[in-house]
Amino acid sequence: MNTLNAMTGWLWVKRGFQIFRKQPAEMLTLFFAYMFFNMGIGLIPFIGQFVPLLLVPVFAVNFMQACRQIEAGERVYPNLLLTGFRSPALPNLLKLGALYILAATLAIAASSLVDDGVFWNVVTSIEPVDPKTLPESGLLLGMLVSASVYLPAMMAFWYAAPLIAWNDMSVTKAVFYSFFAVKRAAKAFFVYGLAWMLISVLLSLILTLVVAIVGGSGVTLMIILMPISIALTVVMYCSFYPTYTDVFVEPGPGKRIEEVV
């Protein structure tokens, strides 16, 4: 593992934009294919709520592989979305997905200790929540508690999927290495997270101001924000790749997931 300084976090964000600029249409197509897949799975009663979470590590590896191919000058195609499913590491990636579900459930449940189950109901209920009741409901406090409980799990999961797929690690070993790798690079991750929050907030404020100046409506703002938000989400996915390659040794040149696991 490499030792990283705080500004490395900002370099990760910049490299995410650089990777995206090389093949923006291809990465957006891959993202939309992922979204449509999840939408289709979501139509299945009951299990449709859990399968997308279970498959998060599989698709995380797919996007990492796409970024690796872009960096190597190779073209990204939509069928790359199936790469993780063809990997011998698939059983362990699914086990990791099960841990995702468990950790998220425990973190949301923990919020009930401070908000009487408000956040749990917001996440699990299909009924719309009355916005007027939210300020005094304790929802914000519940969300903060849930995020705090989930933080160690997020550290353990951050690198786990590529470590399983690319470094042939067991689930236990992968989450162990991931947790301490993120802990060791805590300053870089702090700047990385702060940079993404500032980009999101500042962009929203700027666009809101521009729409207000030209006399646009809230619908106009949403029409503008939607594609930009989608593009930023894909850029953020692209920025995950350098967070891995700057900490762990990536697979040798020319090797794909199927060849290194």
Protein Blocks (a to p, Z undefined) as FASTA:
>chain_A
ZZddfklmmmmmmmmmmmmmmmmmlmmmmmmmmmmmmmmmmmpghjlmmmmmmmmmmmmm
mmmmmmmmmmnopacdfklmmmmmmpmklmmmmmmmmmmmmmmmmmmmmmmmmnnommmm
mmmpcbdcdfklmmmnommmmmmmmmmmmmmmmmmmmmmmmmmmmnopafklmmmmmmmm
mmmmmmmmmmmmmmmmmmmmmmmmmmmmmmmmnopafklmmmmmmmmmmmmmmmmmmmmm
mmmmmmmccddehiafklmZZ
